[in-house]
Amino acid sequence: MNCTDCPRLAGFLAGVRGSRPDYHARPVPAFGDPRARLLIVGLAPGMHGANRTGRPFTGDYAGILLYETLHAFGFGSHPVSLAADDDLRLSDCRITNAVKCLPPANKPEPAEIKTCNPYLAGELKASPDVRVILALGLVAHKAVLMALGLRQSALVFGHGVRHPLPDGRVLIDSYHCSRYNTQTRRLTRADFHDVFRKIRDELGAG
């Protein structure tokens, strides 16, 4: 994947590649099972996480809880994601982001989210097996609605809320598993596991 449609992001990544030539520092593609029934949508790559490794949520703090939870609920072969070339495999699950490129200060601008949205729309269109979409945070929630052509006011974000979608799929919301949310206890391990119990209820034991 190679995209430079957002000048601010493309310029920022060029600077990162110059200062950190060992970093991926390019758009980060989705990771996981191409026939997955669960699609997890995050916000954007983190500077020293996915932007470094080239795999979503790999190498940053948010990935610790996510991959541990995926393993606990049977979606991941290991509880830790170390690098893009390790032997971790996801089963019935794929992870992507609303914005594929690292944004400065981890804050993509609205125009950048909109510019990147066709990639998410394409992923959803090319994934007929996906039954459940997990949105990690409000930005991901809104990006999914945009990708599906739904009004932003149609479904209100809420942690643990289940939203039936017009196409028969289900959107489930969760607070993002970021360091801020976990350290402030806005999102606990138990809370996150409760969300995945709902997902397993939707998909069956698997």
DRENVOSE-592245 format. One line per field, with one value per residue (C-alpha): x, y, z; residue in one letter. Coordinates in steps of 0.1 Angstrom, whole numbers, plus 5000, padded with zeros to 4 digits. Example, Ala and Ser with C-alpha at 12.3 -4.5 7.8 and 13.67 -1.06 7.14 Angstrom:
<atoms>
c1: [5123, 5137]
c2: [4955, 4989]
c3: [5078, 5071]
code: [a, s]
</atoms>
This chain:
<atoms>
c1: [5000, 5014, 4994, 5004, 4969, 4971, 5000, 5004, 5006, 5028, 5052, 5053, 5060, 5088, 5104, 5100, 5117, 5146, 5151, 5143, 5152, 5145, 5108, 5080, 5068, 5043, 5006, 4999, 4978, 4953, 4964, 4947, 4924, 4911, 4880, 4874, 4839, 4853, 4868, 4884, 4888, 4912, 4922, 4956, 4991, 5011, 5046, 5065, 5039, 5024, 5043, 5075, 5065, 5041, 5014, 4983, 4987, 5021, 5048, 5027, 5009, 4974, 4983, 4991, 4955, 4941, 4963, 4960, 4922, 4922, 4942, 4919, 4889, 4904, 4911, 4949, 4975, 4997, 4989, 5016, 5023, 5061, 5068, 5053, 5074, 5067, 5046, 5014, 4983, 4948, 4918, 4884, 4896, 4913, 4925, 4926, 4926, 4903, 4935, 4963, 4991, 5007, 4992, 5012, 5003, 4981, 4954, 4942, 4924, 4887, 4898, 4924, 4899, 4876, 4903, 4914, 4878, 4875, 4902, 4880, 4849, 4868, 4878, 4842, 4829, 4856, 4848, 4815, 4823, 4825, 4795, 4808, 4827, 4843, 4850, 4877, 4867, 4845, 4867, 4866, 4828, 4823, 4846, 4826, 4794, 4810, 4823, 4789, 4772, 4753, 4744, 4767, 4737, 4722, 4740, 4754, 4787, 4786, 4809, 4796, 4766, 4754, 4742, 4724, 4734, 4712, 4732, 4727, 4760, 4765, 4786, 4799, 4816, 4843, 4865, 4899, 4924, 4949, 4972, 4952, 4919, 4934, 4955, 4925, 4904, 4879, 4885, 4895, 4906, 4872, 4853, 4872, 4866, 4829, 4829, 4845, 4820, 4793, 4813, 4816, 4778, 4773, 4797, 4792, 4818, 4841]
c2: [5000, 5033, 5065, 5102, 5117, 5136, 5161, 5167, 5130, 5122, 5150, 5139, 5103, 5114, 5132, 5101, 5079, 5104, 5103, 5067, 5047, 5014, 5023, 5012, 5048, 5042, 5034, 5004, 4976, 4955, 4923, 4890, 4864, 4875, 4854, 4868, 4874, 4900, 4932, 4955, 4991, 5013, 5049, 5052, 5038, 5049, 5064, 5036, 5009, 5001, 5030, 5013, 4976, 4978, 4958, 4974, 4976, 4959, 4974, 5000, 5000, 4997, 4964, 4948, 4946, 4940, 4910, 4895, 4897, 4882, 4853, 4848, 4846, 4823, 4849, 4849, 4822, 4841, 4867, 4891, 4907, 4914, 4922, 4920, 4889, 4869, 4837, 4853, 4843, 4857, 4834, 4847, 4882, 4911, 4944, 4977, 5014, 5044, 5062, 5042, 5067, 5080, 5115, 5141, 5139, 5109, 5132, 5129, 5159, 5155, 5159, 5131, 5108, 5115, 5111, 5077, 5064, 5048, 5023, 5013, 5012, 4990, 4966, 4963, 4958, 4931, 4913, 4895, 4872, 4900, 4897, 4919, 4952, 4964, 5001, 5011, 5047, 5074, 5082, 5045, 5044, 5075, 5061, 5029, 5049, 5070, 5039, 5023, 5055, 5060, 5094, 5102, 5108, 5074, 5055, 5071, 5058, 5041, 5017, 4981, 4993, 4969, 4985, 4964, 4977, 4979, 4952, 4927, 4931, 4943, 4972, 4970, 5000, 5000, 5026, 5025, 5003, 5033, 5039, 5069, 5049, 5019, 5039, 5062, 5030, 5043, 5010, 4980, 4945, 4932, 4959, 4950, 4913, 4920, 4935, 4904, 4882, 4901, 4895, 4858, 4857, 4872, 4848, 4816, 4797, 4794]
c3: [5000, 4989, 4992, 4995, 4991, 5024, 5021, 5058, 5066, 5036, 5046, 5082, 5072, 5049, 5079, 5101, 5074, 5073, 5110, 5116, 5085, 5103, 5107, 5084, 5082, 5054, 5052, 5074, 5058, 5075, 5094, 5099, 5084, 5049, 5055, 5090, 5104, 5129, 5116, 5142, 5133, 5153, 5149, 5133, 5136, 5166, 5162, 5178, 5173, 5139, 5123, 5133, 5128, 5099, 5117, 5134, 5172, 5172, 5193, 5212, 5245, 5230, 5214, 5248, 5259, 5224, 5215, 5250, 5246, 5211, 5223, 5253, 5231, 5205, 5177, 5181, 5182, 5208, 5234, 5223, 5189, 5186, 5150, 5116, 5108, 5140, 5139, 5153, 5134, 5137, 5131, 5121, 5129, 5110, 5122, 5103, 5110, 5101, 5090, 5076, 5081, 5113, 5121, 5141, 5178, 5170, 5158, 5122, 5108, 5096, 5060, 5064, 5079, 5049, 5024, 5038, 5042, 5007, 5018, 5048, 5025, 5001, 5029, 5040, 5004, 4998, 5030, 5026, 5055, 5081, 5104, 5133, 5132, 5164, 5165, 5189, 5198, 5184, 5154, 5143, 5149, 5127, 5100, 5098, 5094, 5067, 5049, 5049, 5036, 5069, 5085, 5114, 5136, 5127, 5154, 5186, 5199, 5233, 5250, 5247, 5225, 5198, 5166, 5139, 5105, 5074, 5056, 5083, 5100, 5136, 5148, 5184, 5200, 5226, 5242, 5225, 5244, 5246, 5275, 5285, 5287, 5305, 5330, 5339, 5343, 5317, 5301, 5322, 5312, 5325, 5304, 5273, 5278, 5283, 5248, 5234, 5251, 5231, 5200, 5207, 5213, 5179, 5161, 5182, 5200, 5170]
code: [m, n, c, t, d, c, p, r, l, a, g, f, l, a, g, v, r, g, s, r, p, d, y, h, a, r, p, v, p, a, f, g, d, p, r, a, r, l, l, i, v, g, l, a, p, g, m, h, g, a, n, r, t, g, r, p, f, t, g, d, y, a, g, i, l, l, y, e, t, l, h, a, f, g, f, g, s, h, p, v, s, l, a, a, d, d, d, l, r, l, s, d, c, r, i, t, n, a, v, k, c, l, p, p, a, n, k, p, e, p, a, e, i, k, t, c, n, p, y, l, a, g, e, l, k, a, s, p, d, v, r, v, i, l, a, l, g, l, v, a, h, k, a, v, l, m, a, l, g, l, r, q, s, a, l, v, f, g, h, g, v, r, h, p, l, p, d, g, r, v, l, i, d, s, y, h, c, s, r, y, n, t, q, t, r, r, l, t, r, a, d, f, h, d, v, f, r, k, i, r, d, e, l, g, a, g]
</atoms>
